[in-house]
Amino acid sequence: MLRPEALAHPLTPVLRQVEATSCPGKLNFHCHTIHSDGSLDPADLVMQACNLGLEHLAITDHHCHRALEGARNALDLAAAEGVAVPTLWRGVEISCLLEGCLVHVLALGFGDDHVSLLPYLQGSAVVGQALRAEAVLAAIQAAGGLALLAHPARYRLPYTRLIAAAADLGFDGAETWYDYDMQLRWQPTPLVCEAIAADLDKRGLLHCCGTDTHGLVLDGR
């Protein structure tokens, strides 16, 4: 079940709307820019988001959120010209160890005062105790954010085991709808995504979706 802080988080009502058809044309909470391992400039990324008609967006570069300022500036300019723009949420993708397995966590919607996350915003993964999932989770929650296990079926351990472990620690959810086949235009992978959705529903946790874009088009991988 969700912790009280997650229930009250402003992003939670949005994540409760996530379904198989939400991405790539309505919601995208997982994408990358040139500030980590992506190919898109932040301004180009958000302009594509506007063209797609996205309502909510988070840029989740690895261990970095330097794209935020450029993305915000581009969205402000577009809005001033009368363009419909998405709500932009803070985001970052953080590596951690869960059940001895290296996984990625999406930190979403954290606040201005995110001092606890600073060790994880230096451009590369941390080492030692700070790499443990418990430490990463505590840092995200202290910053007022939500913690969601990214693409749970991409790791060496079964997603059922990883989701169970994440839920036991207090994660807020997982990336439910994901294109594990990495098609040219994003589509959720059948069966595995549906099974993940059912698992999260059983646990009362949040769903997330995103294209995990690293290339030049926001509606693809």
Contacts in CASP RR format, 6 or more apart in sequence:
PFRMAT RR
TARGET T0000
AUTHOR 0000-0000-0000
METHOD contacts of the structure
MODEL  1
MLRPEALAHPLTPVLRQVEATSCPGKLNFHCHTIHSDGSLDPADLVMQAC
NLGLEHLAITDHHCHRALEGARNALDLAAAEGVAVPTLWRGVEISCLLEG
CLVHVLALGFGDDHVSLLPYLQGSAVVGQALRAEAVLAAIQAAGGLALLA
HPARYRLPYTRLIAAAADLGFDGAETWYDYDMQLRWQPTPLVCEAIAADL
DKRGLLHCCGTDTHGLVLDGR
1 203 0 8 1.000
1 204 0 8 1.000
1 205 0 8 1.000
2 12 0 8 1.000
2 172 0 8 1.000
2 204 0 8 1.000
2 205 0 8 1.000
2 206 0 8 1.000
3 141 0 8 1.000
3 170 0 8 1.000
3 172 0 8 1.000
5 141 0 8 1.000
5 144 0 8 1.000
6 12 0 8 1.000
6 146 0 8 1.000
6 172 0 8 1.000
6 206 0 8 1.000
9 109 0 8 1.000
9 144 0 8 1.000
9 145 0 8 1.000
9 146 0 8 1.000
10 109 0 8 1.000
11 89 0 8 1.000
11 108 0 8 1.000
11 109 0 8 1.000
11 146 0 8 1.000
12 146 0 8 1.000
12 206 0 8 1.000
14 27 0 8 1.000
14 56 0 8 1.000
15 29 0 8 1.000
15 146 0 8 1.000
15 206 0 8 1.000
15 207 0 8 1.000
15 208 0 8 1.000
16 206 0 8 1.000
16 207 0 8 1.000
17 27 0 8 1.000
18 27 0 8 1.000
18 176 0 8 1.000
18 177 0 8 1.000
18 206 0 8 1.000
18 207 0 8 1.000
18 208 0 8 1.000
18 209 0 8 1.000
19 177 0 8 1.000
19 207 0 8 1.000
20 177 0 8 1.000
20 188 0 8 1.000
20 193 0 8 1.000
20 194 0 8 1.000
20 197 0 8 1.000
22 177 0 8 1.000
22 209 0 8 1.000
23 177 0 8 1.000
23 186 0 8 1.000
23 188 0 8 1.000
23 209 0 8 1.000
23 210 0 8 1.000
23 211 0 8 1.000
24 52 0 8 1.000
24 54 0 8 1.000
24 185 0 8 1.000
24 186 0 8 1.000
24 210 0 8 1.000
24 211 0 8 1.000
24 218 0 8 1.000
24 219 0 8 1.000
24 220 0 8 1.000
25 52 0 8 1.000
25 53 0 8 1.000
25 54 0 8 1.000
25 219 0 8 1.000
26 53 0 8 1.000
26 54 0 8 1.000
26 55 0 8 1.000
26 56 0 8 1.000
27 54 0 8 1.000
27 55 0 8 1.000
27 56 0 8 1.000
27 57 0 8 1.000
27 209 0 8 1.000
27 210 0 8 1.000
28 49 0 8 1.000
28 54 0 8 1.000
28 56 0 8 1.000
28 57 0 8 1.000
28 58 0 8 1.000
28 209 0 8 1.000
28 210 0 8 1.000
28 211 0 8 1.000
28 213 0 8 1.000
28 218 0 8 1.000
29 56 0 8 1.000
29 57 0 8 1.000
29 58 0 8 1.000
29 60 0 8 1.000
29 89 0 8 1.000
29 91 0 8 1.000
29 106 0 8 1.000
29 108 0 8 1.000
29 148 0 8 1.000
29 175 0 8 1.000
29 208 0 8 1.000
29 209 0 8 1.000
29 210 0 8 1.000
30 58 0 8 1.000
30 60 0 8 1.000
30 93 0 8 1.000
30 106 0 8 1.000
30 150 0 8 1.000
30 175 0 8 1.000
30 208 0 8 1.000
30 209 0 8 1.000
30 210 0 8 1.000
30 211 0 8 1.000
30 212 0 8 1.000
31 40 0 8 1.000
31 45 0 8 1.000
31 57 0 8 1.000
31 58 0 8 1.000
31 59 0 8 1.000
31 60 0 8 1.000
31 210 0 8 1.000
31 211 0 8 1.000
31 212 0 8 1.000
31 213 0 8 1.000
31 218 0 8 1.000
32 38 0 8 1.000
32 40 0 8 1.000
32 59 0 8 1.000
32 60 0 8 1.000
32 61 0 8 1.000
32 62 0 8 1.000
32 93 0 8 1.000
32 212 0 8 1.000
32 213 0 8 1.000
32 214 0 8 1.000
33 40 0 8 1.000
33 41 0 8 1.000
33 42 0 8 1.000
33 45 0 8 1.000
33 59 0 8 1.000
33 61 0 8 1.000
33 67 0 8 1.000
34 40 0 8 1.000
34 41 0 8 1.000
34 42 0 8 1.000
35 42 0 8 1.000
35 61 0 8 1.000
35 64 0 8 1.000
35 66 0 8 1.000
35 67 0 8 1.000
36 61 0 8 1.000
36 62 0 8 1.000
36 63 0 8 1.000
36 64 0 8 1.000
36 93 0 8 1.000
36 123 0 8 1.000
37 61 0 8 1.000
37 62 0 8 1.000
37 214 0 8 1.000
38 61 0 8 1.000
38 213 0 8 1.000
38 214 0 8 1.000
38 215 0 8 1.000
39 214 0 8 1.000
39 215 0 8 1.000
39 216 0 8 1.000
40 48 0 8 1.000
40 213 0 8 1.000
40 215 0 8 1.000
40 216 0 8 1.000
40 218 0 8 1.000
42 59 0 8 1.000
42 67 0 8 1.000
42 68 0 8 1.000
42 70 0 8 1.000
42 71 0 8 1.000
42 74 0 8 1.000
43 70 0 8 1.000
43 71 0 8 1.000
43 73 0 8 1.000
43 74 0 8 1.000
45 59 0 8 1.000
45 67 0 8 1.000
45 71 0 8 1.000
45 213 0 8 1.000
45 218 0 8 1.000
46 57 0 8 1.000
46 71 0 8 1.000
46 74 0 8 1.000
46 75 0 8 1.000
46 78 0 8 1.000
46 85 0 8 1.000
46 86 0 8 1.000
46 88 0 8 1.000
47 74 0 8 1.000
47 78 0 8 1.000
48 217 0 8 1.000
48 218 0 8 1.000
48 219 0 8 1.000
49 57 0 8 1.000
49 85 0 8 1.000
49 86 0 8 1.000
49 218 0 8 1.000
50 75 0 8 1.000
50 78 0 8 1.000
50 83 0 8 1.000
50 84 0 8 1.000
50 85 0 8 1.000
50 86 0 8 1.000
52 218 0 8 1.000
52 219 0 8 1.000
53 84 0 8 1.000
53 86 0 8 1.000
54 86 0 8 1.000
55 86 0 8 1.000
55 87 0 8 1.000
56 86 0 8 1.000
56 87 0 8 1.000
56 89 0 8 1.000
57 86 0 8 1.000
57 87 0 8 1.000
57 88 0 8 1.000
57 89 0 8 1.000
58 88 0 8 1.000
58 89 0 8 1.000
58 90 0 8 1.000
58 91 0 8 1.000
58 106 0 8 1.000
58 108 0 8 1.000
58 109 0 8 1.000
59 65 0 8 1.000
59 67 0 8 1.000
59 68 0 8 1.000
59 71 0 8 1.000
59 88 0 8 1.000
59 91 0 8 1.000
60 91 0 8 1.000
60 92 0 8 1.000
60 93 0 8 1.000
60 106 0 8 1.000
60 107 0 8 1.000
60 108 0 8 1.000
61 67 0 8 1.000
61 92 0 8 1.000
61 93 0 8 1.000
62 92 0 8 1.000
62 93 0 8 1.000
62 94 0 8 1.000
62 95 0 8 1.000
62 123 0 8 1.000
63 92 0 8 1.000
63 93 0 8 1.000
63 94 0 8 1.000
63 95 0 8 1.000
63 120 0 8 1.000
63 121 0 8 1.000
63 122 0 8 1.000
63 123 0 8 1.000
63 124 0 8 1.000
63 125 0 8 1.000
64 92 0 8 1.000
64 121 0 8 1.000
64 122 0 8 1.000
64 123 0 8 1.000
65 90 0 8 1.000
65 91 0 8 1.000
65 92 0 8 1.000
65 121 0 8 1.000
68 88 0 8 1.000
68 90 0 8 1.000
68 91 0 8 1.000
71 88 0 8 1.000
72 88 0 8 1.000
75 85 0 8 1.000
75 86 0 8 1.000
75 88 0 8 1.000
78 85 0 8 1.000
79 85 0 8 1.000
89 108 0 8 1.000
89 109 0 8 1.000
90 108 0 8 1.000
90 109 0 8 1.000
90 110 0 8 1.000
90 111 0 8 1.000
90 114 0 8 1.000
91 106 0 8 1.000
91 107 0 8 1.000
91 108 0 8 1.000
91 109 0 8 1.000
91 110 0 8 1.000
92 106 0 8 1.000
92 107 0 8 1.000
92 110 0 8 1.000
92 117 0 8 1.000
92 120 0 8 1.000
92 121 0 8 1.000
93 104 0 8 1.000
93 105 0 8 1.000
93 106 0 8 1.000
93 107 0 8 1.000
93 150 0 8 1.000
94 104 0 8 1.000
94 105 0 8 1.000
94 107 0 8 1.000
94 120 0 8 1.000
94 125 0 8 1.000
94 136 0 8 1.000
94 140 0 8 1.000
95 102 0 8 1.000
95 103 0 8 1.000
95 104 0 8 1.000
95 105 0 8 1.000
95 125 0 8 1.000
95 131 0 8 1.000
96 102 0 8 1.000
96 103 0 8 1.000
96 104 0 8 1.000
96 105 0 8 1.000
96 131 0 8 1.000
96 132 0 8 1.000
96 133 0 8 1.000
96 135 0 8 1.000
96 136 0 8 1.000
97 103 0 8 1.000
97 131 0 8 1.000
97 132 0 8 1.000
97 133 0 8 1.000
98 133 0 8 1.000
98 149 0 8 1.000
98 162 0 8 1.000
98 165 0 8 1.000
98 166 0 8 1.000
98 169 0 8 1.000
99 157 0 8 1.000
99 161 0 8 1.000
99 162 0 8 1.000
99 165 0 8 1.000
101 155 0 8 1.000
101 156 0 8 1.000
101 157 0 8 1.000
101 162 0 8 1.000
102 155 0 8 1.000
103 133 0 8 1.000
103 149 0 8 1.000
103 150 0 8 1.000
103 152 0 8 1.000
103 155 0 8 1.000
103 162 0 8 1.000
104 149 0 8 1.000
104 150 0 8 1.000
104 151 0 8 1.000
105 133 0 8 1.000
105 136 0 8 1.000
105 137 0 8 1.000
105 140 0 8 1.000
105 147 0 8 1.000
105 148 0 8 1.000
105 149 0 8 1.000
105 150 0 8 1.000
105 171 0 8 1.000
106 147 0 8 1.000
106 148 0 8 1.000
106 149 0 8 1.000
106 150 0 8 1.000
106 175 0 8 1.000
106 208 0 8 1.000
107 117 0 8 1.000
107 120 0 8 1.000
107 140 0 8 1.000
107 143 0 8 1.000
107 145 0 8 1.000
107 146 0 8 1.000
107 147 0 8 1.000
108 145 0 8 1.000
108 146 0 8 1.000
108 148 0 8 1.000
108 208 0 8 1.000
109 144 0 8 1.000
109 145 0 8 1.000
109 146 0 8 1.000
110 117 0 8 1.000
110 140 0 8 1.000
110 143 0 8 1.000
110 144 0 8 1.000
110 145 0 8 1.000
111 143 0 8 1.000
111 144 0 8 1.000
111 145 0 8 1.000
113 143 0 8 1.000
114 121 0 8 1.000
114 143 0 8 1.000
114 144 0 8 1.000
115 143 0 8 1.000
116 138 0 8 1.000
116 139 0 8 1.000
116 140 0 8 1.000
116 142 0 8 1.000
116 143 0 8 1.000
117 139 0 8 1.000
117 140 0 8 1.000
117 143 0 8 1.000
119 126 0 8 1.000
119 130 0 8 1.000
119 139 0 8 1.000
120 126 0 8 1.000
120 130 0 8 1.000
120 136 0 8 1.000
120 139 0 8 1.000
125 131 0 8 1.000
129 135 0 8 1.000
130 136 0 8 1.000
133 165 0 8 1.000
133 166 0 8 1.000
133 169 0 8 1.000
134 169 0 8 1.000
136 147 0 8 1.000
137 147 0 8 1.000
137 169 0 8 1.000
137 170 0 8 1.000
137 171 0 8 1.000
140 146 0 8 1.000
140 147 0 8 1.000
141 147 0 8 1.000
146 172 0 8 1.000
146 173 0 8 1.000
146 206 0 8 1.000
147 170 0 8 1.000
147 171 0 8 1.000
147 172 0 8 1.000
147 173 0 8 1.000
148 171 0 8 1.000
148 172 0 8 1.000
148 173 0 8 1.000
148 174 0 8 1.000
148 175 0 8 1.000
148 206 0 8 1.000
148 208 0 8 1.000
149 162 0 8 1.000
149 163 0 8 1.000
149 166 0 8 1.000
149 171 0 8 1.000
149 173 0 8 1.000
149 174 0 8 1.000
149 175 0 8 1.000
150 174 0 8 1.000
150 175 0 8 1.000
150 212 0 8 1.000
151 175 0 8 1.000
151 178 0 8 1.000
151 180 0 8 1.000
151 212 0 8 1.000
152 159 0 8 1.000
152 162 0 8 1.000
152 163 0 8 1.000
152 166 0 8 1.000
152 174 0 8 1.000
152 175 0 8 1.000
152 196 0 8 1.000
153 159 0 8 1.000
153 178 0 8 1.000
153 180 0 8 1.000
153 192 0 8 1.000
153 196 0 8 1.000
154 178 0 8 1.000
154 180 0 8 1.000
155 162 0 8 1.000
159 192 0 8 1.000
159 195 0 8 1.000
159 196 0 8 1.000
159 199 0 8 1.000
160 199 0 8 1.000
163 174 0 8 1.000
163 196 0 8 1.000
163 199 0 8 1.000
163 200 0 8 1.000
163 203 0 8 1.000
166 173 0 8 1.000
166 174 0 8 1.000
167 173 0 8 1.000
167 203 0 8 1.000
167 205 0 8 1.000
171 205 0 8 1.000
172 205 0 8 1.000
172 206 0 8 1.000
173 200 0 8 1.000
173 205 0 8 1.000
173 206 0 8 1.000
173 207 0 8 1.000
173 208 0 8 1.000
174 196 0 8 1.000
174 200 0 8 1.000
174 205 0 8 1.000
174 206 0 8 1.000
174 207 0 8 1.000
174 208 0 8 1.000
175 208 0 8 1.000
175 209 0 8 1.000
175 210 0 8 1.000
176 193 0 8 1.000
176 196 0 8 1.000
176 197 0 8 1.000
176 200 0 8 1.000
176 207 0 8 1.000
176 208 0 8 1.000
176 209 0 8 1.000
177 188 0 8 1.000
177 193 0 8 1.000
177 197 0 8 1.000
177 207 0 8 1.000
177 208 0 8 1.000
177 209 0 8 1.000
177 210 0 8 1.000
178 188 0 8 1.000
178 189 0 8 1.000
178 193 0 8 1.000
178 209 0 8 1.000
178 210 0 8 1.000
178 212 0 8 1.000
179 186 0 8 1.000
179 187 0 8 1.000
179 188 0 8 1.000
179 189 0 8 1.000
179 211 0 8 1.000
179 212 0 8 1.000
179 220 0 8 1.000
179 221 0 8 1.000
180 189 0 8 1.000
180 192 0 8 1.000
180 193 0 8 1.000
181 187 0 8 1.000
181 189 0 8 1.000
182 221 0 8 1.000
183 220 0 8 1.000
183 221 0 8 1.000
184 220 0 8 1.000
185 219 0 8 1.000
185 220 0 8 1.000
186 210 0 8 1.000
186 211 0 8 1.000
186 219 0 8 1.000
186 220 0 8 1.000
186 221 0 8 1.000
188 209 0 8 1.000
197 207 0 8 1.000
200 206 0 8 1.000
200 207 0 8 1.000
211 218 0 8 1.000
211 219 0 8 1.000
211 220 0 8 1.000
211 221 0 8 1.000
212 221 0 8 1.000
213 219 0 8 1.000
213 220 0 8 1.000
213 221 0 8 1.000
214 221 0 8 1.000
215 221 0 8 1.000
END
